[in-house]
Amino acid sequence: MHTEERLIAVEPVLVAEPGFTTEDILWAVGIWSVILTMTPMIVFYMLMVA
């Protein structure tokens, strides 16, 4: 009993960190699509105002 408790307490638990999830990729694609879509409008606005 003591040996099992000691093994559990001493043995490090290796937690695998997940990579990019599908949600992360969709979020990044969404943000970049908004940025790339808005850029020509912002440039056009700046040229019209300046």
C-alpha positions as CSV (number, residue, x, y, z in Angstrom):
1,M,0.0,0.0,0.0
2,H,2.7,2.4,0.9
3,T,4.7,1.6,-2.3
4,E,1.7,2.3,-4.5
5,E,1.0,5.6,-2.8
6,R,4.7,6.5,-3.1
7,L,4.8,5.6,-6.8
8,I,1.8,7.7,-7.5
9,A,3.2,10.7,-5.5
10,V,6.7,10.5,-7.1
11,E,5.9,9.5,-10.6
12,P,5.5,12.7,-12.8
13,V,2.3,12.8,-14.8
14,L,3.1,13.7,-18.4
15,V,0.3,15.7,-19.9
16,A,0.5,16.0,-23.7
17,E,-0.1,19.6,-24.7
18,P,-2.4,19.7,-27.7
19,G,-1.4,21.6,-30.8
20,F,-3.6,23.8,-32.8
21,T,-7.2,22.8,-32.6
22,T,-9.8,23.2,-35.4
23,E,-11.3,26.1,-33.5
24,D,-7.9,27.9,-33.3
25,I,-7.4,27.5,-37.1
26,L,-10.9,28.7,-37.9
27,W,-10.5,31.7,-35.6
28,A,-7.2,32.6,-37.2
29,V,-8.6,32.2,-40.7
30,G,-11.6,34.4,-39.7
31,I,-9.5,37.2,-38.3
32,W,-7.1,37.2,-41.4
33,S,-10.1,37.2,-43.8
34,V,-11.5,40.3,-42.0
35,I,-8.1,42.0,-42.0
36,L,-7.5,41.3,-45.7
37,T,-11.1,42.3,-46.7
38,M,-11.0,45.6,-44.8
39,T,-7.5,46.6,-46.0
40,P,-8.5,47.9,-49.5
41,M,-11.4,49.9,-48.0
42,I,-9.2,51.5,-45.4
43,V,-6.6,52.4,-48.0
44,F,-9.3,53.8,-50.3
45,Y,-10.7,55.8,-47.4
46,M,-7.3,57.2,-46.5
47,L,-6.7,58.2,-50.1
48,M,-10.0,60.0,-50.3
49,V,-9.6,61.8,-47.0
50,A,-5.9,62.8,-47.4
